[in-house]
Structures are given as C-alpha cells and as structure tokens.
Amino acid sequence: MSTPNFYNKNASKIFAVSEEDEYSENWQDAKDNIASELTPKGYKEVSISDNDRNYPGEYFLEKEFVFWDLWKITIYAVIRGAYYNGTNFDWQVDVIKDSYKDYEEADLYEINVPKTVLEKINVEIRRIEKAFALYTDKLNCVGVFSNGEAVYERSK
C-alpha cells in the first residue's frame, strides 16, 4: 500500500520544496525566505509541533488578531515533511470565541465567524500563500490511485 507524498490541509495549492538528496536543505532556505517575507508584516517566529505521525508539521510563524474583545484569531504558517521526499507549506487558522456566556475554540471552518473577521483572515491567507509561492513549486494533486499513490502536476 502506498500513500500520497504531500498532505495539504488548507492551502489552495500544494506549495512543495523538493530535496535532491538526503543532505539537501532546500526546505530550510524556503522556510527562512518565507519568514523574511512575513515577519515585517507582523508575523512572529514560533516553533510548535503538530504531532502528526505521518506528515509531521511545524507551525513556524504566527499572527494574532483580536476583534471586539470577543474573537481571537491566530494564523499560522506551517511546514510539513512529505511522506517520501521533500516538504510542503500550508497554513492553519485557529479561532477562539470568548464571551461571558460561552467559550468556543475551533478550526476556521468549524465555527461561524462574522464577515468582518473572515475578510481579515482572507487577506492574511492571501498574504501567506503569496509568500509561499515565491519560494516553492506550486502543485495540484490530479489523482490518487486505489493503492494510495498520487499524481501531481505543476500549477500556474
């Protein structure tokens, strides 16, 4: 049984970095370059593991927003090890709604977020993906076979 090389949870494309051999660290160069693009825009460097056994990831940048003392939004840039070769970049948005009546903590798509908040999140997602696109190969998964193998093509 096989499995797709890349795990892409949220990004619009697979933002991949290939490695020529086991000594290559192209992923580190891409990560550093992405950080240098986003830190002047308010992102701060962090190192938080997502503890995924198959596709281990590290949240390496974060930016927080608070709206009306009710909504706390944290946007992360994530780098994930590919299953076989290389890495890919992704993003994650965590939402906390904290009011005197209730407390909710969820992924972006699991909670009803006001339009104003969602617009700000979308601006940041576009900013992150633009930085990813500068230093990675953009791929689309065009198919997965019954044995789990995947076929990728370059995206525009």
Summary of the structure (lengths in Angstrom):
residues: 156
radius of gyration: 16.7
end to end distance: 30.8
largest distance: 54.5
contacts: 452
relative contact order: 0.24
helix: 26%
strand: 40%
